[in-house]
Amino acid sequence: MANIPSNLATRDIESLIHPYTNLAAFRDSGPLIIERGQGIHLYDTAGRSYIDGMAGLWCTALGWGNEELADTAAAQMRKLAFGHLFGGKSHDGAIELAEKLKEIAPCPTSKVFFCNSGSEANDSQIKLVWYMNNALGRPRKKKIISRRKAYHGVTIAAASLTGLPANQTDFDVPIANILHTSCPHHYRFAHDGESEEDFAARLAAELDDLIQREGPDTVAAFFVEPVMGAGGVIVPPKGYFEKVLKVCARYDIYVISDEVICGFGRLGTRFGCQAFGFEPHAISVAKALTSAYVPMAALTVPEVMYQAMLEESRKIGTFGHGFTYTGHPVAAAVALKALEIYERERLVERAAKLAPQFQARLAALAAHPLVGEARGYGLVGAVELVADKASKRSFDPKAGVGPRAVAFAEAEGLLLRFLAGDVMSICPPLVITPQEIDELFDRLGRALDRALDWARRERLLQP
Ligand SMILES: Cc1ncc(COP(=O)(O)O)c(C=O)c1O
């Protein structure tokens, strides 16, 4: 703790549990305490400024200091600070937002259900699929398929969907009835010489085999992120969705597109599934729904599911699911304002226009001696750091290369995240300008150079 100067840092260490943090190492490193934000910049308590290259946690699409969102929240708090939707109570914000999401959803949508986080949305999706299949008289059709390296959240069912070891080890998940199929990462999992199309075909065949093995009448749903985010920003190979969704259609499997990161413009389309030309049965959204100014998430319900829910309600006497803050009026008002701003400022089109510059700067990093793969889509990307480019050999996780590289980025005034496998992810606010994109990648380039020098000194690289 010798290098932690401020009293606030000590108080943090003695009072907070930090998510996704090595709690033991943190006692020495201490926190980076952020005081305020403006545009794409954050400022810490020592007055240092940073480009937030991760839009918070893939969420603050409109950046910081948006007066319209702040004014909307304040006005709504004065008018109706809380209102719930239990027992048929309602308020205009929830109604209007549900209508808006129905209008723009990328799949036929009968109703919208609100919750507060991506995890809750995906947990609710699973419960509703089970509920629906009970109502439809197919009580065996309950298994849910997700993909290795998927990220769908951390509540018990969502953590079970998530296919990352750190989210499962010693948490006693996955729960029963959750299955995982292959991760669509060509760089890591394709065979030597296998084309993207052939890799996609192999993964579709593997999915088909898994469903056959389990019994198609027992498999209910398949969860996908259009581009996998926290698993490493993994862009699927060409033809992937067409092929795997054909398999799902063959066995009447409900497809859920987890749009928690990809929704609202991240890939240069309104929803991520639209970037890859597929239509799911339902979507989960969160994060950019409110530009993260207040927590809110939602999922869409197609007519067939709604009819089944009606049936259950008649039988049981109620629909026994929902949260105190389902459809919170402040969140609903902020979400409506955020959606209005995305449309008015044409931010989806803007993201599509900025994507070539962003992706070109990202792709150029592939030449760096530390970078095994630079990958991305729209305004999201990642670099995967490797010990040997030719063999794609990863570093020993204990060497901590990813965390070290992210610390160098921080020293260069750029906040990024490291993901498992020494992956540095980049996901700036959608309001970033072309000049700021260049500045972001200049800083990242300098951070990679510093990480390279360090890795050489530590003799971590192939001689
Ligand atoms: C694709 C995806 N789904 C679900 C979640 C979980 O959302 P939350 O952290 O709001 O529970 C996340 C969070 O990063 C996510 O990226």
The ligand as an ORCA input file, in Angstrom:
! r2SCAN-3c Opt
* xyz 0 1
  C     -23.251     -9.217    -24.230
  C     -23.514     -8.985    -22.784
  N     -24.588     -9.550    -22.218
  C     -24.875     -9.376    -20.928
  C     -24.069     -8.615    -20.124
  C     -24.386     -8.465    -18.669
  O     -24.817     -7.194    -18.418
  P     -24.790     -6.606    -16.902
  O     -23.356     -6.436    -16.530
  O     -25.559     -5.317    -17.065
  O     -25.508     -7.583    -16.065
  C     -22.954     -7.990    -20.671
  C     -22.077     -7.137    -19.838
  O     -21.007     -6.724    -20.231
  C     -22.658     -8.189    -22.025
  O     -21.565     -7.662    -22.573
*
